Amino acid sequence: MSSIEALQERYERLDRRFETRSESAIDAGCLMAFDYDYAGHDAEVAIDTEEFTAVCPWTGLPDFGTLTIRYVPDEQCIELKSLKYYLLSYMGVGIVHEHVANRILDDLVAVCKPVRMSVELDYNVRGGLHASVTARYGRDS
């Protein structure tokens, strides 16, 4: 069994950095949309997953969180399988929390052009800090 002092020395040598992928690995090209037959209706679509992950751009350590997407479609809806593949493309990508929510919002707005949309990322506690980021888009605001 190691003493606290011995463990402290070993801990200080843990200066590893894990390899990360760049933001260019995010595959917005896989996103698809389908025609929405009820344009003009104020129906909100909510999609969530507790499995979102990207990594810290400085350490490469994983960040996990719950992603919630809410939108009112205009003429197009997001195809869910393509969304899953898109979200999986974030695995291993080094990107800060604040940028993730905005990047997802921009990519989804580009593919389905909703009336309004919000993307919320509620990250798990890390280092004693809890972070939640919400990005919004609205053509009517």
C-alpha positions in Angstrom: 0.0 0.0 0.0 1.4 3.4 -0.9 1.7 6.3 1.4 -0.1 9.6 0.7 3.2 11.2 -0.1 4.1 8.4 -2.6 0.8 8.7 -4.2 1.1 12.5 -4.4 4.4 12.1 -6.3 2.8 9.6 -8.7 -0.3 11.8 -9.1 1.9 14.8 -10.1 3.4 12.7 -12.9 -0.1 12.1 -14.3 0.1 14.8 -16.9 -1.3 12.7 -19.7 -3.3 14.2 -22.5 -5.6 12.0 -24.5 -5.8 12.4 -28.2 -8.7 14.4 -29.4 -10.3 14.8 -32.8 -10.8 18.2 -34.3 -14.2 19.8 -34.9 -13.9 18.9 -38.6 -14.8 15.4 -37.5 -18.3 16.5 -36.7 -20.5 15.1 -39.5 -23.3 17.6 -40.2 -23.5 16.1 -43.8 -25.3 13.0 -42.5 -28.2 15.0 -41.2 -31.5 14.6 -43.1 -34.9 16.1 -42.9 -38.3 15.0 -44.2 -41.4 17.0 -45.3 -43.7 18.1 -42.5 -47.4 17.9 -43.6 -48.6 20.2 -40.9 -46.7 23.5 -41.6 -48.3 26.4 -39.7 -49.3 24.3 -36.7 -47.6 25.3 -33.5 -46.6 21.7 -32.6 -43.4 21.4 -30.6 -41.1 18.4 -31.2 -38.9 17.3 -28.2 -35.9 15.0 -28.6 -33.6 14.0 -25.8 -30.7 11.7 -25.0 -28.7 11.0 -21.9 -25.9 9.6 -24.0 -24.3 12.8 -25.5 -20.5 12.9 -25.2 -17.6 15.0 -26.4 -14.2 15.6 -24.8 -12.4 18.5 -23.1 -10.2 20.2 -25.8 -7.4 20.6 -23.3 -7.2 17.3 -21.4 -9.1 15.0 -23.8 -11.2 13.7 -20.8 -14.8 12.9 -21.6 -17.7 15.1 -20.9 -21.1 13.5 -20.6 -24.5 15.1 -20.6 -28.1 15.1 -21.4 -29.0 16.8 -24.7 -32.5 18.2 -25.2 -33.6 19.6 -28.6 -37.0 21.3 -28.9 -38.3 22.8 -32.1 -41.4 23.9 -33.9 -41.1 22.6 -37.5 -41.9 24.8 -40.5 -41.7 22.6 -43.6 -39.1 20.0 -42.6 -38.6 17.7 -39.6 -35.3 16.2 -38.5 -34.9 12.5 -39.4 -33.9 10.8 -36.1 -31.5 8.1 -37.3 -29.4 10.7 -39.1 -29.5 12.8 -35.9 -28.2 9.9 -33.9 -25.3 9.4 -36.3 -24.6 13.1 -36.2 -24.5 13.2 -32.4 -22.2 10.1 -32.4 -19.7 12.0 -34.5 -19.0 14.2 -31.5 -17.4 11.3 -29.7 -13.7 12.1 -29.2 -14.1 15.7 -30.5 -12.3 18.3 -28.4 -14.9 21.1 -28.0 -16.0 23.4 -25.1 -19.5 23.1 -23.7 -20.6 26.6 -24.9 -19.6 25.8 -28.5 -21.2 22.4 -28.6 -24.8 23.8 -28.0 -24.3 26.5 -30.6 -22.8 24.2 -33.2 -25.6 21.7 -32.8 -28.2 24.5 -33.1 -26.6 25.9 -36.2 -26.3 22.5 -37.9 -29.9 21.6 -37.1 -31.3 24.9 -38.1 -29.5 24.6 -41.4 -31.0 21.2 -42.2 -34.6 21.8 -41.2 -35.2 25.6 -41.0 -37.6 25.5 -38.1 -39.9 28.3 -36.8 -37.9 28.1 -33.5 -35.5 25.8 -31.8 -33.6 25.4 -28.6 -30.7 23.1 -27.8 -29.9 22.4 -24.1 -26.9 20.5 -22.9 -27.0 19.6 -19.3 -23.6 18.2 -18.5 -22.8 15.9 -15.6 -20.9 17.4 -12.7 -17.2 17.5 -13.2 -14.7 18.8 -10.7 -17.5 19.8 -8.5 -19.0 22.2 -11.1 -22.2 21.7 -13.0 -22.6 23.3 -16.4 -25.7 23.7 -18.5 -25.8 25.6 -21.9 -28.9 26.5 -23.8 -28.8 28.0 -27.4 -31.9 29.4 -29.1 -33.0 30.2 -32.6 -36.3 31.9 -33.6 -37.4 33.5 -36.8 -40.4 35.0 -35.0 -38.3 36.6 -32.2 
